[in-house]
């Protein structure tokens, strides 16, 4: 059974940093591209960042230069380092694992940035 468990969310002030983690189990982690998405209240889920099997990364324009995605295949974990947080970064953050037609989602971790 595949499980993705996010952690590291919380309440911070604008300008602060947070590091989210997503621990995966039940899959061959190194085969999967890993991504972070977020969903703010009343809005659709949106792409944040992705890291491929070969460690290529891509980011949404809204977080580029502030967020960094990384992975540790030995720990089956993907990270999202979030710096210079803004109130508009407030959302539930979800990790996703994708390999061909297989996509798995975690249940999310909440991030709230106060102004």
TORKOL-4160 file (C-alpha; in steps of 0.2 Angstrom, whole numbers, padded with zeros to 4 digits, m for minus):
115
<pt num="1" X="0000" Y="0000" Z="0000"/>
<pt num="2" X="0007" Y="0017" Z="m0005"/>
<pt num="3" X="0008" Y="0030" Z="0008"/>
<pt num="4" X="0013" Y="0048" Z="0007"/>
<pt num="5" X="0014" Y="0058" Z="0023"/>
<pt num="6" X="0017" Y="0076" Z="0023"/>
<pt num="7" X="0024" Y="0086" Z="0038"/>
<pt num="8" X="0032" Y="0102" Z="0043"/>
<pt num="9" X="0018" Y="0114" Z="0040"/>
<pt num="10" X="0013" Y="0127" Z="0053"/>
<pt num="11" X="0009" Y="0145" Z="0057"/>
<pt num="12" X="0023" Y="0157" Z="0053"/>
<pt num="13" X="0025" Y="0176" Z="0049"/>
<pt num="14" X="0028" Y="0184" Z="0032"/>
<pt num="15" X="0047" Y="0183" Z="0028"/>
<pt num="16" X="0049" Y="0167" Z="0038"/>
<pt num="17" X="0055" Y="0150" Z="0032"/>
<pt num="18" X="0048" Y="0132" Z="0033"/>
<pt num="19" X="0053" Y="0115" Z="0027"/>
<pt num="20" X="0040" Y="0103" Z="0022"/>
<pt num="21" X="0044" Y="0084" Z="0021"/>
<pt num="22" X="0035" Y="0070" Z="0012"/>
<pt num="23" X="0039" Y="0053" Z="0017"/>
<pt num="24" X="0034" Y="0039" Z="0005"/>
<pt num="25" X="0032" Y="0021" Z="0008"/>
<pt num="26" X="0025" Y="0006" Z="m0002"/>
<pt num="27" X="0033" Y="0011" Z="m0018"/>
<pt num="28" X="0050" Y="0011" Z="m0027"/>
<pt num="29" X="0053" Y="0029" Z="m0023"/>
<pt num="30" X="0068" Y="0032" Z="m0035"/>
<pt num="31" X="0057" Y="0028" Z="m0049"/>
<pt num="32" X="0044" Y="0042" Z="m0046"/>
<pt num="33" X="0044" Y="0060" Z="m0050"/>
<pt num="34" X="0039" Y="0069" Z="m0035"/>
<pt num="35" X="0029" Y="0085" Z="m0034"/>
<pt num="36" X="0022" Y="0098" Z="m0022"/>
<pt num="37" X="0005" Y="0106" Z="m0025"/>
<pt num="38" X="m0005" Y="0117" Z="m0014"/>
<pt num="39" X="m0023" Y="0122" Z="m0012"/>
<pt num="40" X="m0029" Y="0139" Z="m0004"/>
<pt num="41" X="m0046" Y="0141" Z="0003"/>
<pt num="42" X="m0059" Y="0143" Z="m0010"/>
<pt num="43" X="m0046" Y="0140" Z="m0024"/>
<pt num="44" X="m0041" Y="0125" Z="m0035"/>
<pt num="45" X="m0026" Y="0115" Z="m0032"/>
<pt num="46" X="m0011" Y="0122" Z="m0041"/>
<pt num="47" X="0006" Y="0116" Z="m0045"/>
<pt num="48" X="0021" Y="0122" Z="m0034"/>
<pt num="49" X="0036" Y="0112" Z="m0039"/>
<pt num="50" X="0042" Y="0095" Z="m0046"/>
<pt num="51" X="0058" Y="0085" Z="m0046"/>
<pt num="52" X="0061" Y="0071" Z="m0058"/>
<pt num="53" X="0070" Y="0054" Z="m0056"/>
<pt num="54" X="0086" Y="0062" Z="m0062"/>
<pt num="55" X="0084" Y="0077" Z="m0050"/>
<pt num="56" X="0078" Y="0090" Z="m0063"/>
<pt num="57" X="0067" Y="0103" Z="m0055"/>
<pt num="58" X="0054" Y="0115" Z="m0061"/>
<pt num="59" X="0044" Y="0128" Z="m0051"/>
<pt num="60" X="0028" Y="0138" Z="m0053"/>
<pt num="61" X="0032" Y="0157" Z="m0057"/>
<pt num="62" X="0025" Y="0162" Z="m0040"/>
<pt num="63" X="0038" Y="0152" Z="m0030"/>
<pt num="64" X="0053" Y="0152" Z="m0041"/>
<pt num="65" X="0068" Y="0159" Z="m0032"/>
<pt num="66" X="0060" Y="0157" Z="m0015"/>
<pt num="67" X="0056" Y="0138" Z="m0014"/>
<pt num="68" X="0068" Y="0123" Z="m0017"/>
<pt num="69" X="0062" Y="0105" Z="m0020"/>
<pt num="70" X="0074" Y="0091" Z="m0016"/>
<pt num="71" X="0074" Y="0073" Z="m0013"/>
<pt num="72" X="0083" Y="0060" Z="m0003"/>
<pt num="73" X="0081" Y="0043" Z="m0011"/>
<pt num="74" X="0089" Y="0034" Z="0003"/>
<pt num="75" X="0076" Y="0041" Z="0015"/>
<pt num="76" X="0061" Y="0040" Z="0003"/>
<pt num="77" X="0058" Y="0058" Z="0006"/>
<pt num="78" X="0055" Y="0074" Z="m0004"/>
<pt num="79" X="0057" Y="0091" Z="0004"/>
<pt num="80" X="0051" Y="0108" Z="0000"/>
<pt num="81" X="0061" Y="0122" Z="0007"/>
<pt num="82" X="0051" Y="0138" Z="0008"/>
<pt num="83" X="0059" Y="0154" Z="0011"/>
<pt num="84" X="0053" Y="0172" Z="0012"/>
<pt num="85" X="0035" Y="0166" Z="0014"/>
<pt num="86" X="0021" Y="0177" Z="0010"/>
<pt num="87" X="0003" Y="0178" Z="0016"/>
<pt num="88" X="m0002" Y="0172" Z="m0002"/>
<pt num="89" X="0008" Y="0156" Z="0001"/>
<pt num="90" X="m0006" Y="0151" Z="0014"/>
<pt num="91" X="m0013" Y="0134" Z="0008"/>
<pt num="92" X="m0014" Y="0116" Z="0011"/>
<pt num="93" X="0002" Y="0108" Z="0003"/>
<pt num="94" X="0001" Y="0091" Z="m0004"/>
<pt num="95" X="0015" Y="0080" Z="m0011"/>
<pt num="96" X="0012" Y="0068" Z="m0026"/>
<pt num="97" X="0022" Y="0054" Z="m0033"/>
<pt num="98" X="0020" Y="0050" Z="m0052"/>
<pt num="99" X="0027" Y="0036" Z="m0063"/>
<pt num="100" X="0019" Y="0033" Z="m0080"/>
<pt num="101" X="0000" Y="0032" Z="m0077"/>
<pt num="102" X="0002" Y="0030" Z="m0058"/>
<pt num="103" X="m0001" Y="0045" Z="m0047"/>
<pt num="104" X="m0002" Y="0045" Z="m0028"/>
<pt num="105" X="m0006" Y="0059" Z="m0016"/>
<pt num="106" X="m0003" Y="0063" Z="0002"/>
<pt num="107" X="m0016" Y="0070" Z="0013"/>
<pt num="108" X="m0008" Y="0087" Z="0015"/>
<pt num="109" X="0000" Y="0098" Z="0028"/>
<pt num="110" X="m0007" Y="0116" Z="0032"/>
<pt num="111" X="0004" Y="0131" Z="0030"/>
<pt num="112" X="m0002" Y="0148" Z="0036"/>
<pt num="113" X="0008" Y="0164" Z="0034"/>
<pt num="114" X="0002" Y="0179" Z="0044"/>
<pt num="115" X="0006" Y="0197" Z="0038"/>
